[in-house]
């Protein structure tokens, strides 16, 4: 057994503990009044799904945390799933107090580490192991993913390093962008050493497939992560960015990264890893209307960088 194996009843544990925390108002989620609207938009030669979510409980979530008021240092017992997890108990697993969907939880470093740092081999492997367990024991129809908002313009709300876990909308209403990219060029995705990019999306986006024909280790995941980060750093350098910011998404099948130029659109609505895969989270009616008015892909182009699929790699790339 690995130090990062998760017990078989993990999914049932988070389900029961989440329901209890909501019942006793330790978790703030107005699920009964949430508004979700899904739209399919043609971009280039392809159709992409977008979900607009109006969730007023997000008004209570701090937009930016700081080290002096760190909610991850001593999380509430009612929000704590595991107070110790991983090799040398380097992590804790806790619920998001202001969830976007039910059972929204986080993998948090035990000691303070900056959210501006890349994911380590252990952090990647722990994330993958948790996703594997969720995929094995999840309820029918659930589709889990993990995400990491890195850097000052990534949409991160807390400086303490944390990776979040959520479910996607039902696939009969929403097809993940990673699926669309992989279905475009399935053989190329397996063969190419460098990441692929969907040429229809107006912003730079990079994807690699997690191999299924070998045992997945932290080293393999680190190599995949590094290949995405290399493309991201090249994009940032070519655009004279003065920061390193990106969104990273992992499923049991793929890793996906989007370099970021701005954390907010027009300094009004924050965009994180959810946004770069078409999930727009709005805390009030004004923002809900703003996203529709400007168009989700105009917003994503504004907070990211222009698509680079037409540029060949060269010796000057990272």
PyMOL commands that set and color helices and strands:
alter all, ss='L'
color gray80, all
select helices_A, chain A and resi 10-23+31-33+56-60+67-69+77-79+87-89+121-137+177-184+186-191+218-238+275-277+285-294+296-303
alter helices_A, ss='H'
color red, helices_A
select strands_A, chain A and resi 35-43+46-54+80-85+91-95+105-109+144-150+162-167+206-209+246-250+254-259+264-265+269-270+279-282
alter strands_A, ss='S'
color yellow, strands_A
deselect
rebuild
show_as cartoon
